[in-house]
Structure formats: structure tokens, C-alpha cells
Amino acid sequence: MDSLQFNDPLLVRLLGATSQRGSVISNNLANANTPGFTPERVEFESRLRAALERGDSLDAVEPELQKDSSGPASPDGNTVSLEDEMGAMLENRMRYETYASILEAQFEQIRTSVQEGR
């Protein structure tokens, strides 16, 4: 049961970060033709990994919004790449589905335990 207490809040935070990331990707796509627009990225999983490697508490790690000016700029200064955004959207969806499946399996374990304990 201890592992469930540790994973549930973390999985909920991971789901929240993927939801936030989905909104940011949608905003990037909506501004693909906006002159001078620079897309943004949500960094969370990499920040969690770094905290784990340092041995820091994961409770303080929050998603971070960062500008992404790594792509080439169009003549109007916009750096949104439709291909990159669509790839990011697909990756984000796979992450969300994975996290949701893990959380669902944990709830199923709890549900089974409760029903068998009657």
C-alpha cells in the first residue's frame, strides 16, 4: 500500500503536466501563422529525472514553461514547426494514456482489495 501512496500523487501530477503540455501545444499550433511567435514547451519529466538523480524530493518539482527558439525562423520571425508540434502532440498523448492506464490499474487493485475484504 505504501507504493500506492507514493505513486498516486506523482501520477496525478504527471497527468496534470501532460494536460498543461497539450494546452501549450494547441496554443503553439494556433499561433503557427502569428508573426514573431515563439513556441513554448512544458518541461516536467526531465525535471523529475534530474531531481531523482540528485536525490532531491520530488514534491518540489513543478512543470516549467520554457520558450523554444531552437527551430528556424520564417521570414516573419515565427519559429513554429507544424511537424514538430504534431510529433509533440502524439508523444504527449502516448504519455497521457500511459499515465492514465497505470493510475487506473492502481485504482483497480484498490477496488479489488476492498471487494475481497467484505
Residue frames as qw, qx, qy, qz and C-alpha x, y, z in Angstrom:
[[0.000, 0.884, 0.468, 0.000, 0.00, 0.00, 0.00],
 [0.350, -0.696, 0.095, 0.620, 2.96, 2.37, 0.55],
 [0.344, -0.020, 0.574, 0.742, 3.83, 2.26, -3.15],
 [0.082, 0.692, 0.638, 0.327, 0.30, 3.38, -3.99],
 [0.247, -0.890, -0.234, 0.305, 0.57, 6.32, -1.62],
 [0.373, -0.494, 0.343, 0.707, 3.80, 7.36, -3.34],
 [0.280, 0.123, 0.697, 0.649, 2.69, 6.82, -6.93],
 [0.124, 0.746, 0.653, 0.038, -0.83, 8.24, -6.90],
 [0.058, -0.899, -0.082, 0.427, 0.15, 11.88, -6.25],
 [0.282, -0.440, 0.560, 0.642, 3.05, 11.59, -8.68],
 [0.275, 0.308, 0.808, 0.420, 0.85, 10.11, -11.40],
 [0.091, 0.859, 0.485, -0.136, -1.75, 12.81, -10.85],
 [0.149, -0.801, 0.186, 0.549, 0.97, 15.44, -11.24],
 [0.313, -0.149, 0.733, 0.586, 2.26, 13.70, -14.38],
 [0.230, 0.599, 0.740, 0.202, -1.28, 13.73, -15.80],
 [0.026, -0.909, -0.230, 0.346, -1.57, 17.42, -14.94],
 [0.242, -0.588, 0.440, 0.634, 1.71, 18.19, -16.70],
 [0.286, 0.142, 0.798, 0.512, 0.61, 16.33, -19.83],
 [0.139, 0.794, 0.591, -0.028, -2.68, 18.20, -19.78],
 [0.115, -0.861, 0.057, 0.492, -0.81, 21.51, -19.48],
 [0.323, -0.311, 0.652, 0.611, 1.53, 20.40, -22.26],
 [0.309, 0.477, 0.773, 0.282, -1.45, 19.63, -24.50],
 [0.064, 0.920, 0.327, -0.209, -2.76, 23.16, -23.99],
 [0.228, -0.721, 0.341, 0.558, 0.64, 24.65, -24.78],
 [0.360, -0.002, 0.771, 0.525, 0.98, 22.56, -27.95],
 [0.237, 0.714, 0.651, 0.104, -2.52, 23.65, -29.03],
 [0.057, -0.922, -0.060, 0.377, -1.54, 27.27, -28.44],
 [0.329, -0.450, 0.571, 0.603, 1.64, 26.79, -30.48],
 [0.329, 0.304, 0.794, 0.411, -0.40, 25.35, -33.36],
 [0.121, 0.856, 0.494, -0.097, -2.97, 28.14, -33.12],
 [0.083, -0.914, 0.133, 0.374, -0.17, 30.68, -33.46],
 [0.747, 0.023, 0.478, 0.462, 1.65, 28.97, -36.34],
 [0.409, 0.607, 0.361, 0.578, 0.94, 31.99, -38.56],
 [0.266, -0.948, -0.150, 0.090, 1.44, 34.71, -35.96],
 [0.508, 0.689, -0.259, 0.446, 4.43, 36.90, -36.88],
 [0.046, 0.632, -0.541, 0.554, 7.22, 36.72, -34.31],
 [0.834, -0.404, 0.090, -0.365, 5.61, 33.95, -32.26],
 [0.205, 0.456, -0.847, 0.179, 7.98, 31.64, -30.38],
 [0.781, -0.268, -0.498, -0.265, 6.57, 28.26, -29.34],
 [0.380, -0.588, 0.545, -0.461, 6.69, 27.11, -25.74],
 [0.650, 0.049, -0.758, 0.009, 7.41, 23.74, -24.14],
 [0.688, -0.602, 0.156, -0.374, 6.41, 22.23, -20.79],
 [0.466, 0.377, -0.755, 0.266, 9.33, 20.56, -19.04],
 [0.700, -0.496, 0.222, -0.464, 8.39, 18.21, -16.23],
 [0.997, -0.055, -0.037, 0.030, 9.53, 14.62, -16.72],
 [0.654, 0.453, -0.302, 0.525, 13.12, 15.74, -17.33],
 [0.168, -0.651, 0.350, -0.652, 12.96, 17.86, -14.17],
 [0.875, -0.368, 0.131, -0.287, 11.69, 14.84, -12.21],
 [0.931, 0.193, -0.175, 0.257, 14.51, 12.70, -13.61],
 [0.344, 0.595, -0.360, 0.631, 17.10, 15.32, -12.60],
 [0.492, -0.595, 0.299, -0.561, 15.64, 15.53, -9.08],
 [0.983, -0.163, 0.014, -0.088, 15.77, 11.73, -8.76],
 [0.782, 0.371, -0.258, 0.428, 19.39, 11.66, -9.90],
 [0.097, 0.597, -0.382, 0.699, 20.30, 14.33, -7.34],
 [0.382, -0.251, -0.816, 0.353, 18.31, 12.58, -4.61],
 [0.161, -0.076, 0.174, -0.968, 16.07, 15.63, -4.15],
 [0.352, 0.369, 0.728, -0.459, 12.44, 15.50, -3.07],
 [0.143, 0.310, 0.720, 0.604, 10.01, 15.18, -5.97],
 [0.052, -0.745, -0.616, 0.251, 7.38, 17.19, -4.11],
 [0.107, -0.722, 0.008, 0.683, 9.03, 20.49, -5.01],
 [0.236, -0.071, 0.670, 0.700, 9.31, 19.73, -8.73],
 [0.430, 0.636, 0.392, -0.507, 6.77, 21.63, -10.82],
 [0.633, 0.519, 0.439, 0.371, 6.19, 21.83, -14.57],
 [0.230, -0.598, 0.117, 0.759, 8.16, 24.65, -16.14],
 [0.562, 0.770, 0.302, -0.008, 7.11, 26.62, -19.19],
 [0.448, -0.465, 0.374, 0.666, 10.03, 27.43, -21.49],
 [0.492, 0.748, -0.134, -0.426, 10.34, 29.31, -24.78],
 [0.784, -0.010, 0.536, 0.313, 11.65, 27.12, -27.60],
 [0.317, 0.859, -0.172, -0.364, 13.60, 29.17, -30.10],
 [0.548, -0.338, 0.698, 0.313, 15.60, 26.20, -31.38],
 [0.625, 0.473, 0.594, 0.179, 13.77, 25.96, -34.71],
 [0.316, 0.091, 0.333, 0.884, 14.48, 28.03, -37.79],
 [0.183, 0.574, 0.352, -0.717, 12.52, 31.25, -38.07],
 [0.461, 0.624, 0.561, 0.289, 10.30, 32.01, -41.03],
 [0.312, 0.415, 0.128, 0.845, 10.66, 35.41, -42.74],
 [0.337, -0.728, -0.176, -0.570, 8.10, 36.87, -40.30],
 [0.056, -0.530, 0.633, -0.561, 10.08, 35.61, -37.27],
 [0.857, -0.223, 0.140, -0.443, 7.73, 32.75, -36.35],
 [0.080, 0.482, -0.872, 0.022, 9.57, 29.59, -35.24],
 [0.755, 0.015, 0.502, -0.421, 6.63, 27.16, -35.01],
 [0.182, 0.263, -0.866, -0.384, 7.22, 23.90, -36.89],
 [0.784, -0.049, -0.056, -0.616, 3.95, 22.13, -37.64],
 [0.786, 0.159, -0.598, 0.004, 5.78, 18.79, -37.91],
 [0.260, 0.218, -0.707, 0.620, 7.45, 19.25, -34.53],
 [0.436, -0.143, 0.334, -0.823, 4.18, 20.28, -32.89],
 [0.853, 0.020, -0.261, -0.452, 2.28, 17.33, -34.33],
 [0.662, 0.181, -0.683, 0.250, 5.06, 14.98, -33.14],
 [0.011, 0.206, -0.609, 0.766, 4.96, 16.57, -29.69],
 [0.655, -0.110, 0.076, -0.743, 1.18, 16.18, -29.62],
 [0.858, 0.064, -0.475, -0.184, 1.44, 12.46, -30.45],
 [0.472, 0.193, -0.698, 0.502, 4.15, 11.89, -27.84],
 [0.234, -0.207, 0.434, -0.845, 2.14, 13.79, -25.25],
 [0.790, -0.085, -0.143, -0.590, -0.96, 11.73, -25.97],
 [0.786, 0.089, -0.606, 0.084, 1.00, 8.49, -25.55],
 [0.205, 0.210, -0.642, 0.709, 2.38, 9.74, -22.22],
 [0.489, -0.178, 0.217, -0.826, -1.07, 10.71, -21.01],
 [0.864, -0.026, -0.322, -0.386, -2.55, 7.35, -21.97],
 [0.632, 0.160, -0.680, 0.337, 0.32, 5.52, -20.26],
 [0.007, -0.195, 0.559, -0.806, -0.02, 7.51, -17.03],
 [0.645, -0.119, 0.046, -0.753, -3.80, 7.13, -17.04],
 [0.837, 0.038, -0.517, -0.173, -3.51, 3.36, -17.58],
 [0.434, 0.152, -0.707, 0.537, -1.10, 2.99, -14.67],
 [0.249, -0.148, 0.407, -0.866, -3.35, 5.05, -12.40],
 [0.769, -0.050, -0.205, -0.603, -6.39, 3.05, -13.50],
 [0.739, 0.070, -0.664, 0.087, -4.58, -0.23, -12.71],
 [0.180, 0.144, -0.657, 0.718, -3.74, 1.05, -9.23],
 [0.509, -0.094, 0.198, -0.832, -7.35, 2.01, -8.60],
 [0.817, 0.020, -0.455, -0.354, -8.42, -1.42, -9.83],
 [0.510, 0.109, -0.756, 0.395, -6.07, -3.02, -7.27],
 [0.143, -0.088, 0.508, -0.845, -7.65, -0.93, -4.53],
 [0.679, -0.015, -0.118, -0.724, -11.15, -1.75, -5.75],
 [0.761, 0.061, -0.640, -0.089, -10.33, -5.47, -5.81],
 [0.297, 0.119, -0.728, 0.606, -8.85, -5.32, -2.30],
 [0.361, -0.069, 0.326, -0.871, -11.92, -3.58, -0.94],
 [0.772, 0.023, -0.279, -0.570, -14.34, -6.00, -2.61],
 [0.702, 0.083, -0.699, 0.107, -12.42, -9.06, -1.40],
 [0.152, 0.160, -0.650, 0.728, -12.23, -7.67, 2.11],
 [0.550, -0.292, -0.077, -0.779, -16.02, -7.61, 2.56]]
